[in-house]
Amino acid sequence: MGLFSFLKSAGAKLFGKKVEEAPVVDVAAENAKQSELLASVVRSSGIEVEGLSIDVDGEKVTVYGQTESVSDKEKIVLMVGNVEGIATVDDRMSVVVPEPESDFYEVKSGDSLSKIAKAYYGDPMKYPTIFEANQPMLTSPDLIYPGQMLRIPKI
């Protein structure tokens, strides 16, 4: 898939203090700690990834491994990228069963899943398709925020 950009000031506050606030003495140790935190998020999602490896280099994350589907691969990119402090994700994962890649959409103020569904599919009632495509990252169709990246599957 390649390199994806994210809004580094938006997302889950997985790393605690913002990077700018935290005095880091050992950058390599901090990157390793963040790599393990991101890997634990992916493992806890229930998505199977063979050979999962995540490297953090400041604001850039590189993800390696193999998933069963493009859908799983895209969900992992979003889980890792929608974390505060992460600006880019370099996707180096492979898939067993190839399928068409989804579009990605950055949520803007005033957006809802139904509004996004109307824009992409012409039907606001197809919002469950977008919600399901972004689980487990999304826990409710009403809980999206500006700057968040969403997966918009082809239908």
Contact map, one row per residue, 1 for C-alpha under 8 A:
11100000000000000000000000000000000000000000000000000000000000000000000000000000000000000011000000000000000000000000000000000000000000000000000000000000000
11110000000000000000000000000000000000000000000000000000000000000000000000000000000000000111000000000000000000000000000000000000000000000000000000000000000
11111000000000000000000000000000000000000000000000000000000000000000000000000000000000011110000000000000000000000000000000000000000000000000000000000000000
01111100000000000000000000000000000000000000000000000000000000000000000000000000000000011110000000000000000000000000000000000000000000000000000000000000000
00111110000000000000000000000000000000000000000000000000000000000000000000000000100000111000000000000000000000000000000000000000000000000000000000000000000
00011111000000000000000000000000000000000000000000000000000000000000000000000000110001111000000000000000000000000000000000000000000000000000000000111000000
00001111111000000000000000000000000000000000000000000000000000000000000000000000010101100000000000000000000000000000000000000000000000000000000000110000000
00000111111000000000000000000000000000000000000000000000001000000000000000000000001111100000000000000000000000000000000000000000000000000000000000000000000
00000011111000000000000000000000000000000000000000000000000000000000000000000000000111000000000000000000000000000000000000000000000000000000000000000000000
00000011111100000000000000000000000000000000000000000000000000000000000000000000011110000000000000000000000000000000000000000000000000000000000001110000000
00000011111110000000000000000000000000000000000000000000000000000000000000000000011100000000000000000000000000000000000000000000000000000000000000110000000
00000000011111000000000000000000000000000000000000000000000000000000000000000000011100000000000000000000000000000000000000000000000000000000000000000000000
00000000001111111000000000000000000000000000000000000000000000000000000000000000001100000000000000000000000000000000000000000000000000000000000000000000000
00000000000111110000000000000000000010000000000000000000000000000000000000000000001100000000000000000000000000000000000000000000000000000000000000000000000
00000000000011111100000000000000010010000000000000000000000000000000000000000000000100000000000000000000000000000000000000000000000000000000000000000000000
00000000000011111100000000000000000000000000000000000000000000000000000000000000000000000000000000000000000000000000000000000000000000000000000000000000000
00000000000010111110110000000000000000000000000000000000000000000000000000000000000000000000000000000000000000000000000000000000000000000000000000000000000
00000000000000111111110000000000000000000000000000000000000000000000000000000000000110000000000000000000000000000000000000000000000000000000000000000000000
00000000000000001111110000000000000000000000000000000000000000000000000000000000000010000000000000000000000000000000000000000000000000000000000000000000000
00000000000000000111111000000000000000000000000000000000000000000000000000000000000000000000000000000000000000000000000000000000000000000000000000000000000
00000000000000001111111000000000000000000000000000000000000000000000000000000000000000000000000000000000000000000000000000000000000000000000000000000000000
00000000000000001111111100000000000000000000000000000000000000000000000000000000000000000000000000000000000000000000000000000000000000000000000000000000000
00000000000000000001111110000000000000000000000000000000000000000000000000000000000000000000000000000000000000000000000000000000000000000000000000000000000
00000000000000000000011111100100000000000000000000000000000000000000000000000000000000000000000000000000000000000000000000000000000000000000000000000000000
00000000000000000000001111100000000000000000000000000000000000000000000000000000000000000000000000000000000000000000000000000000000000000000000000000000000
00000000000000000000000111111100000000000000000000000000000000000000000000000000000000000000000000000000000000000000000000000000000000000000000000000000000
00000000000000000000000111111110000000000000000000000000000000000000000000000000000000000000000000000000000000000000000000000000000000000000000000000000000
00000000000000000000000001111111000000000000000000000000000000000000000000000000000000000000000000000000000000000000000000000000000000000000000000000000000
00000000000000000000000001111111100000000000000000000000000000000000000000000000000000000000000000000000000000000000000000000000000000000000000000000000000
00000000000000000000000101111111110000000000000000000000000000000000000000000000000000000000000000000000000000000000000000000000000000000000000000000000000
00000000000000000000000000111111111000000000000000000011110000000000000000000000000000000000000000000000000000000000000000000000000000000000000000000000000
00000000000000000000000000011111111100000000000000000011000000000000000000000000000000000000000000000000000000000000000000000000000000000000000000000000000
00000000000000000000000000001111111110000000000000000000000000000000000000000000000000000000000000000000000000000000000000000000000000000000000000000000000
00000000000000100000000000000111111111000000000000000001000000000000000000000000000000000000000000000000000000000000000000000000000000000000000000000000000
00000000000000000000000000000011111111100000000000000111000000000000000000000000000000000000000000000000000000000000000000000000000000000000000000000000000
00000000000000000000000000000001111111110000000000000100000000000000000000000000000000000000000000000000000000000000000000000000000000000000000000000000000
00000000000001100000000000000000111111111000000000000000000000000000000000000000000000000000000000000000000000000000000000000000000000000000000000000000000
00000000000000000000000000000000011111111100000000000100000000000000000000000001000000000000000000000000000000000000000000000000000000000000000000000000000
00000000000000000000000000000000001111111110000000011100000000000000000000000000000000000000000000000000000000000000000000000000000000000000000000000000000
00000000000000000000000000000000000111111111000000000000000000000000000000000000000000000000000000000000000000000000000000000000000000000000000000000000000
00000000000000000000000000000000000011111111100000000000000000000000000000000010000000000000000000000000000000000000000000000000000000000000000000000000000
00000000000000000000000000000000000001111111111000000000000000000000000000010011000000000000000000000000000000000000000000000000000000000000000000000000000
00000000000000000000000000000000000000111111111100000000000000000000000000000000000000000000000000000000000000000000000000000000000000000000000000000000000
00000000000000000000000000000000000000011111111000000000000000000000000000000000000000000000000000000000000000000000000000000000000000000000000000000000000
00000000000000000000000000000000000000001111111000000000000000000000000000000000000000000000000000000000000000000000000000000000000000010000000000000000000
00000000000000000000000000000000000000000111111100000000000000000000000000000000000000000000000000000000000000000000000000000000000000000000000000000000000
00000000000000000000000000000000000000000111111110000000000000000000000100000000000000000000000000000000000000000000000000000000000000000000000000000000000
00000000000000000000000000000000000000000010011111000000000000000011000000000000000000000000000000000000000000000000000000000000000000000000000000000000000
00000000000000000000000000000000000000000000001111110000000000001111000000000000000000000000000000000000000000000000000000000000000000000000000000000000000
00000000000000000000000000000000000000000000000111110000000000001110000000000000000000000000000000000000000000000000000000000000000000000000000000000000000
00000000000000000000000000000000000000000000000011111000000000011100000000000000000000000000000000000000000000000000000000000000000000000000000000000000000
00000000000000000000000000000000000000100000000011111100000000111100000000000000000000000000000000000000000000000000000000000000000000000000000000000000000
00000000000000000000000000000000000000100000000000111110000000111000000000000000000000000000000000000000000000000000000000000000000000000000000000000000000
00000000000000000000000000000000001101100000000000011111000011110000000000000000000000000000000000000000000000000000000000000000000000000000000000000000000
00000000000000000000000000000011001000000000000000001111100011100000000000000000000000000000000000000000000000000000000000000000000000000000000000000000000
00000000000000000000000000000011011000000000000000000111111111000000000000000000000000000000000000000000000000000000000000000000000000000000000000000000000
00000000000000000000000000000010000000000000000000000011111110000000000000000000000000000000000000000000000000000000000000000000000000000000000000000000000
00000000000000000000000000000010000000000000000000000001111110000000000000000000000001000000000000000000000000000000000000000000000000000000000000000000000
00000001000000000000000000000000000000000000000000000001111110000000000000000000000011110000000000000000000000000000000000000000000000000000000000000000000
00000000000000000000000000000000000000000000000000000001111111000000000000000000000001111100000000000000000000000000000000000000000000000000000000000000000
00000000000000000000000000000000000000000000000000000111111111100000000000000001100001011100000000000000000000000000000000000000000000000000000000000000000
00000000000000000000000000000000000000000000000000000111000111110000000000000000000000001111000000000000000000000000000000000000000000000000000000000000000
00000000000000000000000000000000000000000000000000011110000011111000000000001000000000001111100000000000000000000000000000000000000000000000000000000000000
00000000000000000000000000000000000000000000000000111100000001111100000000000000000000000011110000000000000000000000000000000000000000000000000000000000000
00000000000000000000000000000000000000000000000011111000000000111110000000000000000000000001110000000000000000000000000000000000000000000000000000000000000
00000000000000000000000000000000000000000000000011110000000000011111000000000000000000000000111100000000000000000000000000000000000000000000000000000000000
00000000000000000000000000000000000000000000000111000000000000001111110110000000000000000000111100000000000000000000000000000000000000000000000000000000000
00000000000000000000000000000000000000000000000110000000000000000111110100000000000000000000001110000000000000000000000000000000000000000000000000000000000
00000000000000000000000000000000000000000000000000000000000000000011111110000000000000000000001111100000000000000000000000000000000000000000000000000000000
00000000000000000000000000000000000000000000000000000000000000000011111111000000000000000000001011111000000000000000000000000000000000000000000000000000000
00000000000000000000000000000000000000000000000000000000000000000000111111100000000000000000000000001100000000000000000000000000000010000000000000000000000
00000000000000000000000000000000000000000000001000000000000000000011111111110000000000000000000000000000000000000000000000000000000000000000000000000000000
00000000000000000000000000000000000000000000000000000000000000000010111111111000000000000000111000000000000000000000000000000000000000000000000000000000000
00000000000000000000000000000000000000000000000000000000000000000000011111111100000000000000000000000100000000000000000000000000000000000000000000000010000
00000000000000000000000000000000000000000000000000000000000000000000001111111110000000000000000000000000000000000000000000000000000011101000000000000010000
00000000000000000000000000000000000000000100000000000000000000000000000111111111000000000000000000000000000000000000000000000000000000000000000000000000000
00000000000000000000000000000000000000000000000000000000000000100000000011111111100000001010000000000000000000000000000000000000000000000000000000000000000
00000000000000000000000000000000000000000000000000000000000000000000000001111111110000000000000000000000000000000000000000000000000000001000000000001110000
00000000000000000000000000000000000000001100000000000000000000000000000000111111111000000000000000000000000000000000000000000000000000001000000000000000000
00000000000000000000000000000000000001000100000000000000000010000000000000011111111001001000000000000000000000000000000000000000000000000000000000000000000
00001100000000000000000000000000000000000000000000000000000010000000000000001111111001111000000000000000000000000000000000000000000000000000000000000000000
00000110011100000000000000000000000000000000000000000000000000000000000000000111111101000000000000000000000000000000000000000000000000000000000000011000000
00000001011111000000000000000000000000000000000000000000000000000000000000000011111111000000000000000000000000000000000000000000000000000000000000000000000
00000011111111100100000000000000000000000000000000000000000000000000000000000000011111000000000000000000000000000000000000000000000000000000000000000000000
00000001110000000110000000000000000000000000000000000000001000000000000000000000001111100000000000000000000000000000000000000000000000000000000000000000000
00000111100000000000000000000000000000000000000000000000011110000000000000000001111111111000000000000000000000000000000000000000000000000000000000000000000
00001111000000000000000000000000000000000000000000000000001100000000000000000000100011111000000000000000000000000000000000000000000000000000000000000000000
00111100000000000000000000000000000000000000000000000000001110000000000000000000100001111100000000000000000000000000000000000000000000000000000000000000000
00111100000000000000000000000000000000000000000000000000000111100000000000001001100001111110000000000000000000000000000000000000000000000000000000000000000
01110000000000000000000000000000000000000000000000000000000111100000000000000000000000011111000000000000000000000000000000000000000000000000000000000000000
11110000000000000000000000000000000000000000000000000000000001110000000000001000000000001111100000000000000000000000000000000000000000000000000000000000000
11000000000000000000000000000000000000000000000000000000000001111000000000000000000000000111110000000000000000000000000000000000000000000000000000000000000
00000000000000000000000000000000000000000000000000000000000000111110000010000000000000000011111000000000000000000000000000000000000000000000000000000000000
00000000000000000000000000000000000000000000000000000000000000011110000010000000000000000001111100000000000000000000000000000000000000000000000000000000000
00000000000000000000000000000000000000000000000000000000000000000111110010000000000000000000111111000000000000000000000000000000000000000000000000000000000
00000000000000000000000000000000000000000000000000000000000000000111100000000000000000000000011111000000000000000000000000000000000000000000000000000000000
00000000000000000000000000000000000000000000000000000000000000000001110000000000000000000000001111100000000000000000000000000000000000000000000000000000000
00000000000000000000000000000000000000000000000000000000000000000000110000000000000000000000001111110000000000000000000000000000000000000000000000000000000
00000000000000000000000000000000000000000000000000000000000000000000110000000000000000000000000011111000000000000000000000000000000000000000000000000000000
00000000000000000000000000000000000000000000000000000000000000000000010000000000000000000000000001111100000000000000000000000000000000000000000000000000010
00000000000000000000000000000000000000000000000000000000000000000000011000000000000000000000000000111110000000000000000000000000000000000000000000000000110
00000000000000000000000000000000000000000000000000000000000000000000001001000000000000000000000000011111000000000000000000000000000000000000000000000011110
00000000000000000000000000000000000000000000000000000000000000000000000000000000000000000000000000001111100000000000000000000000000000000000000000000011110
00000000000000000000000000000000000000000000000000000000000000000000000000000000000000000000000000000111110000000000000000000000000000000000000000001111000
00000000000000000000000000000000000000000000000000000000000000000000000000000000000000000000000000000011111000000000000000000000000000000000000000001111000
00000000000000000000000000000000000000000000000000000000000000000000000000000000000000000000000000000001111100000000000000000000000000000000000001111100000
00000000000000000000000000000000000000000000000000000000000000000000000000000000000000000000000000000000111110100000000000000000000000000000000111111100000
00000000000000000000000000000000000000000000000000000000000000000000000000000000000000000000000000000000011111100000000000000000000000000000000011100000000
00000000000000000000000000000000000000000000000000000000000000000000000000000000000000000000000000000000001111100000000000000000000000000000000011000000000
00000000000000000000000000000000000000000000000000000000000000000000000000000000000000000000000000000000000111110000000000000000000000000000000000000000000
00000000000000000000000000000000000000000000000000000000000000000000000000000000000000000000000000000000001111111011000000000000000000000000000001000000000
00000000000000000000000000000000000000000000000000000000000000000000000000000000000000000000000000000000000001111111000000000000000000000000010100000000000
00000000000000000000000000000000000000000000000000000000000000000000000000000000000000000000000000000000000000111111100000010010011000000000110000000000000
00000000000000000000000000000000000000000000000000000000000000000000000000000000000000000000000000000000000000011111110000111110000000000000000000000000000
00000000000000000000000000000000000000000000000000000000000000000000000000000000000000000000000000000000000000111111111000010000000000000000000000000000000
00000000000000000000000000000000000000000000000000000000000000000000000000000000000000000000000000000000000000111111111100010010000000000000000000000000000
00000000000000000000000000000000000000000000000000000000000000000000000000000000000000000000000000000000000000001111111111111110010000000000000000000000000
00000000000000000000000000000000000000000000000000000000000000000000000000000000000000000000000000000000000000000111111111111100000000000000000000000000000
00000000000000000000000000000000000000000000000000000000000000000000000000000000000000000000000000000000000000000011111111100000000000000000000000000000000
00000000000000000000000000000000000000000000000000000000000000000000000000000000000000000000000000000000000000000001111111000000000000000000000000000001000
00000000000000000000000000000000000000000000000000000000000000000000000000000000000000000000000000000000000000000000111111110100000000000000000000000000000
00000000000000000000000000000000000000000000000000000000000000000000000000000000000000000000000000000000000000000000111111110000000000000000000000000000000
00000000000000000000000000000000000000000000000000000000000000000000000000000000000000000000000000000000000000000100111011111100000000000000000000000000000
00000000000000000000000000000000000000000000000000000000000000000000000000000000000000000000000000000000000000001111110011111110000000000000000000000000000
00000000000000000000000000000000000000000000000000000000000000000000000000000000000000000000000000000000000000000100110000111111000000000000000000000000000
00000000000000000000000000000000000000000000000000000000000000000000000000000000000000000000000000000000000000000100110010111111110000000000000000000000000
00000000000000000000000000000000000000000000000000000000000000000000000000000000000000000000000000000000000000001101100000011111111000000000000000000000000
00000000000000000000000000000000000000000000000000000000000000000000000000000000000000000000000000000000000000000000000000001111111100000000100000000000000
00000000000000000000000000000000000000000000000000000000000000000000000000000000000000000000000000000000000000000000000000000111111110000000000000000000100
00000000000000000000000000000000000000000000000000000000000000000000000000000000000000000000000000000000000000001000100000000111111111000000000000000111100
00000000000000000000000000000000000000000000000000000000000000000000000000000000000000000000000000000000000000001000000000000011111111100101100000000000000
00000000000000000000000000000000000000000000000000000000000000000000000000000000000000000000000000000000000000000000000000000001111111100000000000000000000
00000000000000000000000000000000000000000000000000000000000000000000001000100000000000000000000000000000000000000000000000000000111111100000000000000011100
00000000000000000000000000000000000000000000000000000000000000000000000000100000000000000000000000000000000000000000000000000000011111111100000000000110000
00000000000000000000000000000000000000000000000000000000000000000000000000100000000000000000000000000000000000000000000000000000001111111110000000000000000
00000000000000000000000000000000000000000000100000000000000000000000000000000000000000000000000000000000000000000000000000000000000001111110000000000000000
00000000000000000000000000000000000000000000000000000000000000000000000000100110000000000000000000000000000000000000000000000000000001111110000000000000000
00000000000000000000000000000000000000000000000000000000000000000000000000000000000000000000000000000000000000000000000000000000001001111111101100000000000
00000000000000000000000000000000000000000000000000000000000000000000000000000000000000000000000000000000000000000000000000000000000000111111101000000000000
00000000000000000000000000000000000000000000000000000000000000000000000000000000000000000000000000000000000000000000000000000000001000000111111000000000000
00000000000000000000000000000000000000000000000000000000000000000000000000000000000000000000000000000000000000001000000000000001001000000111111100000000000
00000000000000000000000000000000000000000000000000000000000000000000000000000000000000000000000000000000000000011000000000000000000000000001111100000000000
00000000000000000000000000000000000000000000000000000000000000000000000000000000000000000000000000000000000000000000000000000000000000000111111110000000000
00000000000000000000000000000000000000000000000000000000000000000000000000000000000000000000000000000000001000010000000000000000000000000100111111010000000
00000000000000000000000000000000000000000000000000000000000000000000000000000000000000000000000000000000001110000000000000000000000000000000001111110000000
00000000010000000000000000000000000000000000000000000000000000000000000000000000000000000000000000000000011110100000000000000000000000000000000111110000000
00000110011000000000000000000000000000000000000000000000000000000000000000000000000000000000000000000000011100000000000000000000000000000000000011111000000
00000110011000000000000000000000000000000000000000000000000000000000000000000000010000000000000000000000011000000000000000000000000000000000000111111100000
00000100000000000000000000000000000000000000000000000000000000000000000000000100010000000000000000000001111000000000000000000000000000000000000000111110000
00000000000000000000000000000000000000000000000000000000000000000000000000000100000000000000000000000001111000000000000000000000010001000000000000011111000
00000000000000000000000000000000000000000000000000000000000000000000000001100100000000000000000000000111100000000000000000000000010011000000000000001111100
00000000000000000000000000000000000000000000000000000000000000000000000000000000000000000000000000000111100000000000000100000000010010000000000000000111110
00000000000000000000000000000000000000000000000000000000000000000000000000000000000000000000000000001110000000000000000000000000110010000000000000000011111
00000000000000000000000000000000000000000000000000000000000000000000000000000000000000000000000000011110000000000000000000000000000000000000000000000001111
00000000000000000000000000000000000000000000000000000000000000000000000000000000000000000000000000000000000000000000000000000000000000000000000000000000111
